[in-house]
Amino acid sequence: MNQGRRFAAALLLALTGTLLATAAALAADAAGGATYVPGTSGITLPSLSLSFANSQKPADVVSVLRIIMMLTVLSLAPAILIMMTSFTRIVVVLSFLRQALGTQQMPPNQLIVGLSLFLSLFIMAPTWKNIAKNSIEPYMAEKIDQKTAYENAENPLRDFMFAQTREKDLELFLSLSHEAKPKTRADVPTYVLIPSFIISELKTAFQIGFMLYLPFLVLDMVVASVLMAMGMMMLPPVMISLPFKLLLFVLVDGWELVVGSLVKSFG
């Protein structure tokens, strides 16, 4: 406690000395007739100018609309990342795994979300490369227009979602939207494909979660039966089964099995 007080006192004295030295230097400059000019201290600040004016050129209006559309896409980026990629399946399965282990908040939510995010980036890497090659780079080089860039970016995502979407779920939303039965995949609207893909991902994630629960459920039942046979009914079975579940998960290299199976399920 005394060392902490001494350290705080030393830090306070150091800050006070620095402030006094700075004040003395400013006073000496003022006495010598020096004047302070803003912007000469070596610290530069960014400037931003915003103006509104009437324009008679349609190109100016188009530029503003393009900026608004780009801002809209950026605002929807989190939803696109979560709902139109492999993130949904991965984060649900990892949450099921934590509940099956019975480790409460371990791993924490931040770790599960972070792992799901980087696994999604790994799985979606071919799709992102396709979008960058055929959409972003040509558009930045002004080789294609904005509409073509949007279509080139949408098609790889549609192909990924079609590969993971069940026909039954797609038929459900097609019937709910009262759309005519499409002849090809290109005729399926994107607003119908996205909810179909999300429902299919949730179904697959719950199926994987059920398979993860089974071995841990059997272990819980065995431990509960042994405790009842020993007459130790007041002892919570979870306290005894948790170390055995962790030991089983470590011995079978559970993280490699779960993550490997998740990545392969998108193949």
Secondary structure by P-SEA (a helix, b strand, c coil): caaaaaaaaaaaaaaaaaaaaaaaaaaaaaaaccccccccccbbbbbbbbbbbbbccaaaaaaaaaaaaaaaaaaaaaaaaccccaaaaaaaaaaaaaaaacccccccaaaaaaaaaaaaaaaaaaaaaaaaaccaaaaaaccccaaaaaaaaaaaaaaaaaaaccaaaaaaaaaaaccccccccccccaaaaaaaaaaaaaaaaaaaaaaaaaaaaaaaaaaaaaaaaaccccccccccaaaaaaaaaaaaaaaaaaaaaaaaaac
